[in-house]
């Protein structure tokens, strides 16, 4: 059985530090702390200390593995709070995001799109080669029939529109893109919450910092009303995980 000798909240903090990138570029470069095993401190901090993430255990219960077995099968519920300050803006750069593969079978009907709708697109590539022209339109309804070498992207949806000639010429080629997503306030909280959800879903089995905890289940992902007095936005995640003999090992 996997040992979990650390307290569960410390395991989650270490996991998030290992899988979530700080969007505060200045603090990231300096190696500053921003994820803590408690409710985040907010009232006496400057703007440069945000965003902040806190992990708090809500409850822990268990049942024995058998009549004569002292090993405990644990159920642990915890809360993750993401706190962002009003007016603080962060530019999140995604490099060479994999968008899909071009084909002649209707890619412009089932459109490629970004994980997060970008504010700016640096490039769009087919098998590593950049398209010559990238044109922004307001909505999908503004898409035209672009000429070869031109890709249109919708600012409202992040969807892409390729030239018919390119669908044929670059059939089966991988499409990647580098883009910038500007987040602030509520949007920053939502972005970080979604990154945590993705990390929990995709990395709990393989990332060794999750050691001892298993089967993460998302219970809720809720925005909290804006705090006018402190000028902060908050997003609250609640998760349930399982473990054997949490905090003490087997």
C-alpha positions as CSV (number, residue, x, y, z in Angstrom):
1,X,0.0,0.0,0.0
2,X,1.2,3.6,-0.7
3,X,2.3,5.5,2.4
4,X,1.0,9.0,3.2
5,X,3.0,10.0,6.2
6,X,2.5,13.7,5.6
7,X,-0.7,15.5,6.5
8,X,-3.1,15.5,3.6
9,X,-3.3,19.3,3.2
10,X,0.5,19.4,2.9
11,X,0.4,16.7,0.2
12,X,-2.1,18.8,-1.8
13,X,-0.1,21.9,-1.3
14,X,3.1,20.2,-2.7
15,X,1.1,18.7,-5.6
16,X,-0.3,22.1,-6.6
17,X,3.2,23.7,-6.3
18,X,4.4,21.0,-8.6
19,X,1.7,21.2,-11.2
20,X,0.3,24.8,-11.2
21,X,2.3,27.7,-12.6
22,X,2.1,31.1,-10.8
23,X,0.6,33.7,-13.2
24,X,2.4,36.5,-11.2
25,X,5.5,36.6,-13.4
26,X,7.5,38.7,-11.0
27,X,6.9,36.4,-8.1
28,X,7.5,33.3,-10.3
29,X,10.9,34.6,-11.4
30,X,11.8,35.2,-7.7
31,X,10.6,31.8,-6.6
32,X,8.1,33.3,-4.1
33,X,5.5,31.3,-2.2
34,X,1.8,31.6,-3.1
35,X,0.2,28.2,-2.1
36,X,-0.4,27.5,1.6
37,X,-1.9,24.9,3.9
38,X,-4.5,27.2,5.4
39,X,-7.0,29.9,4.4
40,X,-5.1,32.6,2.4
41,X,-4.0,35.7,4.3
42,X,-5.3,38.7,2.4
43,X,-6.1,41.7,4.6
44,X,-2.6,43.2,5.1
45,X,-0.9,42.3,1.9
46,X,0.0,44.4,-1.1
47,X,-1.1,43.8,-4.7
48,X,2.2,42.0,-5.6
49,X,1.3,39.2,-3.1
50,X,-1.6,38.0,-5.3
51,X,-3.0,35.7,-6.5
52,X,-2.9,33.3,-3.5
53,X,-4.1,29.7,-3.0
54,X,-5.0,28.1,0.3
55,X,-5.7,24.4,1.1
56,X,-7.9,23.6,4.1
57,X,-9.0,20.2,5.4
58,X,-12.8,20.3,6.0
59,X,-13.3,16.8,7.4
60,X,-11.6,13.4,7.7
61,X,-13.3,10.1,8.5
62,X,-12.5,6.4,8.2
63,X,-13.6,2.8,8.5
64,X,-11.5,-0.3,9.2
65,X,-10.4,-2.5,6.3
66,X,-11.7,-5.6,8.1
67,X,-12.9,-6.9,11.5
68,X,-9.4,-7.8,12.6
69,X,-7.6,-5.2,10.5
70,X,-6.5,-1.9,12.1
71,X,-5.7,-0.3,8.6
72,X,-8.1,2.6,8.0
73,X,-9.7,3.4,4.7
74,X,-9.9,7.2,4.9
75,X,-12.3,9.8,3.3
76,X,-10.8,13.3,3.3
77,X,-12.7,16.4,2.2
78,X,-10.7,19.6,1.6
79,X,-11.3,23.1,0.3
80,X,-9.0,25.1,-2.1
81,X,-9.5,28.9,-2.1
82,X,-8.1,31.0,-5.0
83,X,-7.8,34.7,-4.1
84,X,-7.2,37.4,-6.7
85,X,-7.1,41.2,-6.3
86,X,-9.3,43.5,-8.3
87,X,-7.4,45.4,-10.9
88,X,-4.4,43.1,-11.0
89,X,-3.8,41.9,-14.6
90,X,-1.7,38.9,-15.7
91,X,-0.6,37.8,-19.1
92,X,-0.6,34.0,-19.4
93,X,1.5,32.8,-22.4
94,X,0.9,29.4,-23.9
95,X,3.6,28.2,-26.2
96,X,2.9,25.7,-29.0
97,X,-0.5,24.6,-27.7
98,X,-1.6,21.5,-29.7
99,X,-4.9,22.4,-31.4
100,X,-5.5,19.3,-33.5
101,X,-4.8,17.9,-36.9
102,X,-5.9,19.4,-40.3
103,X,-8.0,17.4,-42.6
104,X,-10.3,17.7,-45.6
105,X,-13.2,16.2,-43.8
106,X,-14.9,19.3,-42.4
107,X,-12.4,20.9,-40.0
108,X,-14.1,24.2,-40.6
109,X,-17.3,22.7,-39.4
110,X,-16.0,21.0,-36.3
111,X,-13.6,23.9,-35.6
112,X,-10.3,23.8,-33.8
113,X,-10.3,26.0,-30.7
114,X,-8.0,27.0,-27.8
115,X,-8.2,25.7,-24.3
116,X,-8.6,29.3,-23.1
117,X,-9.8,32.0,-25.5
118,X,-6.7,34.2,-26.1
119,X,-6.4,37.9,-26.3
120,X,-3.5,37.8,-28.6
121,X,-2.1,35.2,-31.0
122,X,1.6,35.1,-31.7
123,X,1.6,32.4,-34.3
124,X,-0.3,29.4,-35.8
125,X,1.8,26.6,-37.2
126,X,1.2,23.5,-39.4
127,X,3.9,20.9,-38.6
128,X,6.1,23.6,-37.2
129,X,5.8,26.0,-40.1
130,X,3.9,29.3,-39.5
131,X,0.9,30.5,-41.5
132,X,1.8,33.8,-43.2
133,X,-1.3,35.8,-42.1
134,X,-3.5,35.6,-39.0
135,X,-6.6,37.6,-39.1
136,X,-8.8,38.4,-36.1
137,X,-12.6,38.6,-36.5
138,X,-15.2,39.5,-33.9
139,X,-17.4,36.4,-34.1
140,X,-17.7,33.2,-36.0
141,X,-20.4,34.8,-38.2
142,X,-17.7,37.1,-39.5
143,X,-15.6,34.3,-40.9
144,X,-14.9,34.6,-44.7
145,X,-13.3,32.3,-47.2
146,X,-9.6,33.2,-46.6
147,X,-6.9,32.8,-49.2
148,X,-4.2,30.2,-48.9
149,X,-1.7,30.9,-46.1
150,X,-4.3,32.9,-44.0
151,X,-6.0,31.7,-40.8
152,X,-8.9,33.6,-39.3
153,X,-9.6,33.4,-35.5
154,X,-12.7,34.5,-33.6
155,X,-12.1,36.8,-30.7
156,X,-15.4,35.7,-29.1
157,X,-14.9,31.9,-29.2
158,X,-11.3,31.2,-30.1
159,X,-12.4,29.2,-33.1
160,X,-10.2,28.9,-36.1
161,X,-11.1,29.2,-39.8
162,X,-8.7,27.8,-42.4
163,X,-8.5,28.3,-46.1
164,X,-10.0,25.5,-48.2
165,X,-6.7,25.2,-50.1
166,X,-4.8,24.8,-46.9
167,X,-7.1,22.0,-45.7
168,X,-6.0,20.1,-48.7
169,X,-2.3,21.1,-48.8
170,X,-1.7,20.5,-45.1
171,X,-4.0,17.5,-44.7
172,X,-3.1,15.4,-41.6
173,X,-0.6,18.0,-40.3
174,X,-0.6,19.0,-36.6
175,X,-1.7,22.5,-35.8
176,X,0.0,24.4,-32.9
177,X,-0.2,27.9,-31.7
178,X,1.4,30.4,-29.3
179,X,-1.0,32.8,-27.6
180,X,-1.5,35.2,-24.7
181,X,-4.5,35.1,-22.4
182,X,-4.9,38.2,-20.2
183,X,-6.7,37.5,-17.0
184,X,-7.8,39.7,-14.1
185,X,-10.0,39.4,-11.0
186,X,-12.8,36.9,-11.5
187,X,-11.3,35.6,-14.8
188,X,-7.9,35.0,-13.1
189,X,-9.7,33.0,-10.3
190,X,-11.6,30.9,-12.8
191,X,-8.4,30.3,-14.8
192,X,-6.5,29.0,-11.8
193,X,-9.4,26.9,-10.6
194,X,-9.6,25.3,-14.0
195,X,-5.9,24.6,-14.0
196,X,-6.3,22.9,-10.6
197,X,-9.2,20.8,-11.9
198,X,-7.1,19.7,-14.9
199,X,-4.1,18.8,-12.8
200,X,-6.2,16.8,-10.3
201,X,-7.8,14.9,-13.2
202,X,-4.7,14.3,-15.3
203,X,-1.8,14.1,-12.9
204,X,-2.8,12.4,-9.7
205,X,-1.8,9.0,-10.8
206,X,1.6,10.0,-12.2
207,X,2.8,12.9,-10.1
208,X,4.7,11.6,-7.1
209,X,3.9,14.7,-4.9
210,X,0.3,13.3,-4.7
211,X,1.8,10.3,-2.9
212,X,-0.6,8.5,-0.5
213,X,-3.8,10.2,-1.8
214,X,-6.0,8.5,-4.4
215,X,-9.2,9.0,-6.4
216,X,-9.7,12.8,-6.3
217,X,-13.4,13.6,-6.7
218,X,-14.5,17.2,-7.5
219,X,-17.4,18.1,-5.3
220,X,-17.9,21.7,-6.3
221,X,-16.3,24.6,-8.1
222,X,-18.0,27.8,-7.0
223,X,-17.3,31.6,-7.4
224,X,-17.7,33.6,-4.1
225,X,-19.3,37.1,-4.3
226,X,-16.8,39.9,-4.7
227,X,-15.5,41.3,-1.4
228,X,-15.9,45.1,-1.7
229,X,-14.1,45.9,1.5
230,X,-10.9,43.9,0.6
231,X,-11.2,44.3,-3.2
232,X,-10.8,40.5,-3.8
233,X,-12.3,37.8,-5.9
234,X,-12.4,34.3,-4.7
235,X,-13.1,30.9,-6.3
236,X,-13.7,27.9,-4.0
237,X,-13.0,24.3,-5.0
238,X,-14.1,21.4,-2.9
239,X,-12.5,17.9,-3.4
240,X,-12.7,14.5,-1.8
241,X,-9.8,12.1,-1.8
242,X,-9.2,8.6,-0.3
243,X,-6.2,7.2,1.5
244,X,-5.0,4.5,3.8
245,X,-4.0,5.6,7.3
246,X,-3.8,9.3,6.3
247,X,-0.9,11.1,7.9
248,X,0.8,8.1,9.5
249,X,1.7,5.6,6.7
250,X,1.0,1.8,6.7
